[in-house]
Amino acid sequence: MSVGHLDSIEPPIAADGKPFVLPNSFPGEVLLTFTGASDGVTRFGGDIFGLQVVGAGTATQTLVFNDGIFLAGGHVDWDGGSWGSYIQLDMTAPASSTKAPASPGQGDCNKAPTGLGFNIIVPAAGDGAYDLDVVTPIPSTDDETNAQTGYWNYSEPWVGKGVVSPGVPGNSKYNLFDIPLALAHFTKLHLFLETGQRNMVAPAIKPKWVLPEWQMKVTVVNTDAAKTLRVAWDILLARRKST
């Protein structure tokens, strides 16, 4: 093999002759990025990821991004840990809201009771009791069968928030609800060591697609009144290349 002739390089193979393969679940149009800050007016222009709790108590931080992202993992550092102290990461979807239409009885949606103490918002053909206000799409796709049971479509742009539009009732990808919903619980990490760190990036995993309407909430709990618990973290994500 001569330097400069990369087409002659043989891929690495195992002892049985099979090539080593590392699956990549990210689309080709995105860039992998480690970030220790959420978005603000600009990408990564928001708050730095970190929380401090002086004495026994709890602190929270909400992470938001201006565009859809692929979430793949992260890394946590802390000091002041103690038995029972922990950090937790959850994904939530804020409630979708409605407003009174400009002309009564001519709105673009209605609310239907789910029987669980909240309503599902369904499209109306210009004869609804409400108009959509601030919306948060919730996937209705069954991961096992890929069946879609929702009422709304969502444009899912690479950059910025998308547009919700009426879909085929009971056969569309998204739903809207009038309460906030928990979408995922990523970790509850016990910080019982005084000082420590934890890498939570696993190779060859399928990343989580996160819509810009959703929020990640980090909770830090300190159980020791005599200590100050400080926690900082970063996350591995992929997002569309900047233009």
Residue pairs with C-beta under 8 A, 6 or more apart in sequence:
1 8
1 9
2 8
11 19
11 20
12 19
12 20
13 19
13 20
14 20
22 203
22 204
23 204
25 70
25 205
25 206
25 207
26 32
26 70
26 207
26 238
29 158
29 240
29 241
30 70
30 238
30 239
30 240
30 241
31 238
31 239
31 240
31 241
32 72
32 236
32 237
32 238
33 236
33 237
33 238
33 239
34 234
34 235
34 236
35 44
35 234
35 235
35 237
36 48
36 49
36 50
36 232
36 233
36 234
37 44
37 45
37 46
37 47
37 48
37 49
38 44
38 46
38 47
38 49
38 63
38 64
38 65
39 45
39 46
39 64
39 65
39 66
39 67
40 46
40 47
43 66
43 67
43 239
43 242
46 63
46 64
47 61
47 63
48 232
49 61
49 63
49 218
49 232
49 233
49 234
49 235
50 61
50 230
50 231
50 232
50 233
51 59
51 60
51 61
51 87
51 218
51 220
51 230
51 231
52 59
52 228
52 229
52 230
52 231
53 59
53 220
53 221
53 222
53 228
53 229
54 222
54 228
55 222
55 224
55 225
55 226
55 227
55 228
56 222
56 223
56 224
56 225
57 221
57 222
58 219
58 220
58 221
58 222
59 219
59 220
60 217
60 218
60 219
60 220
61 217
61 218
62 215
62 216
62 217
62 218
63 215
63 216
63 217
63 218
64 212
64 215
64 216
65 210
65 212
65 237
65 239
66 160
66 212
67 157
67 158
67 159
67 160
67 212
67 239
67 240
68 156
68 157
68 158
68 209
68 210
68 211
68 212
68 239
69 209
69 210
69 212
69 237
69 238
69 239
70 207
70 208
70 209
70 210
70 237
70 238
70 239
71 207
71 208
71 209
71 210
71 235
71 236
71 237
72 201
72 205
72 207
72 208
72 236
72 237
72 238
73 200
73 201
73 202
73 205
73 235
73 236
74 89
74 200
74 201
74 233
74 234
74 235
74 236
75 197
75 198
75 199
75 200
75 201
75 233
75 234
75 235
75 236
76 87
76 189
76 197
76 198
76 200
76 231
76 232
76 233
77 196
77 197
77 231
77 232
77 233
78 87
78 191
78 195
78 196
78 197
78 229
78 230
78 231
78 232
79 194
79 195
79 229
79 230
80 194
80 195
80 222
80 224
80 227
80 228
80 229
80 230
81 191
81 192
81 193
81 194
81 195
81 196
81 229
82 191
82 192
82 194
82 222
82 223
82 224
82 227
82 229
83 192
83 223
84 190
84 192
84 221
84 223
84 224
85 190
85 191
85 192
85 220
85 221
85 222
85 223
85 224
85 229
86 188
86 189
86 190
86 191
86 220
86 221
87 187
87 188
87 189
87 191
87 218
87 219
87 220
87 221
87 231
87 233
88 185
88 187
88 188
88 189
88 218
88 219
88 220
88 221
89 185
89 186
89 187
89 216
89 217
89 218
89 219
90 182
90 184
90 185
90 186
90 216
90 217
90 219
91 182
91 183
91 184
91 185
91 186
91 208
91 210
91 214
91 215
91 216
91 217
92 180
92 181
92 182
92 183
92 214
92 215
92 216
92 217
93 136
93 138
93 180
93 181
93 183
93 213
93 214
93 215
94 134
94 136
94 180
94 213
94 214
94 215
95 136
95 177
95 178
95 179
95 180
95 181
96 121
96 132
96 133
96 134
96 135
96 136
96 176
96 177
96 178
97 133
97 134
97 135
97 178
98 107
98 109
98 111
98 121
98 130
98 131
98 132
98 133
98 178
99 130
99 131
99 132
99 133
100 107
100 130
100 131
101 107
101 108
101 128
101 129
101 130
101 131
102 131
105 127
105 128
105 129
106 126
106 127
106 128
107 124
107 126
107 127
107 128
107 129
107 130
107 131
108 123
108 124
108 126
108 128
108 130
108 131
108 132
108 166
109 121
109 122
109 123
109 124
109 128
109 130
109 131
109 132
109 176
110 121
110 122
110 124
110 128
110 129
110 130
111 119
111 120
111 121
111 122
111 129
111 130
111 178
112 119
112 120
112 121
112 122
113 119
114 120
114 177
117 179
118 177
118 178
118 179
119 177
119 178
120 151
120 175
120 176
120 177
121 130
121 132
121 151
121 175
121 176
121 177
121 178
122 151
122 169
123 151
123 152
123 166
123 167
123 169
132 164
132 176
135 164
135 176
135 213
136 176
136 211
136 213
136 214
137 152
137 154
137 162
137 164
137 174
137 175
137 176
137 211
137 213
138 150
138 174
138 175
138 176
138 177
138 181
138 183
139 150
139 173
139 174
139 175
140 148
140 149
140 150
140 151
140 172
140 173
140 174
140 175
141 147
141 148
141 149
141 150
141 173
142 148
142 149
148 171
148 172
148 173
149 170
149 171
149 175
150 167
150 170
150 171
150 172
150 173
150 174
150 175
151 166
151 167
151 169
151 170
151 172
151 174
151 175
151 176
152 164
152 165
152 166
152 167
152 172
152 173
152 174
152 175
152 176
153 164
153 165
153 166
153 167
153 172
153 173
153 174
154 162
154 163
154 164
154 165
154 173
154 174
154 211
155 162
155 163
155 165
156 162
156 211
158 240
159 240
160 212
161 212
161 213
162 211
164 174
164 176
167 173
167 174
183 214
184 208
187 200
189 198
189 200
191 229
191 231
201 236
207 237
207 238
210 216
218 233
220 229
220 231
222 228
222 229
